[in-house]
C-alpha cells in the first residue's frame, strides 16, 4: 500500500491535494499581504482600536520589514510552487525567517498570540511541503 502511494507520488503529475494545500497557502499569504498593506495606510490605522494603533505605530522597522518579507515572499513562494519551480523552496525559507523574526517581536511585546503561532505553523508546513516536492522531483 505504501509502495503504491510512493510510486504514484514519483509521477510528476501532482495529486489534487497539491492544488488544495498550495492554494490554501497562497490564500493565507495573500491575506497577510493585504493585512500588511492595510497596516501601512495611516487613514486605516487611525480607524482601528487604540491598542492596535499603539502596536502598529510602535513596531520597530526590523519587525515591520520581517512582516513584509514573511507575507510577500510566502505569496511568491506559493505562486512558484503552483508553477512547480525549484526556487519556491528558497522563497518559502525566506518567508519562514520573516515570520519567525516577526513572531519574536509579537511574542516579546504582545505575548502569546494564536495567529502568531498559526503563522509559524503555516510557514513551517509550506517549507516542509516544498522540500518534499523538491525531493520527489516535482519542481523544475
Secondary structure as GFF3:
##gff-version 3
##sequence-region A 1 140
A	DSSP	alpha_helix	2	10	.	.	.	ID=ss1
A	DSSP	alpha_helix	16	39	.	.	.	ID=ss2
A	DSSP	alpha_helix	42	46	.	.	.	ID=ss3
A	DSSP	alpha_helix	50	58	.	.	.	ID=ss4
A	DSSP	alpha_helix	61	82	.	.	.	ID=ss5
A	DSSP	alpha_helix	88	109	.	.	.	ID=ss6
A	DSSP	alpha_helix	114	136	.	.	.	ID=ss7
###
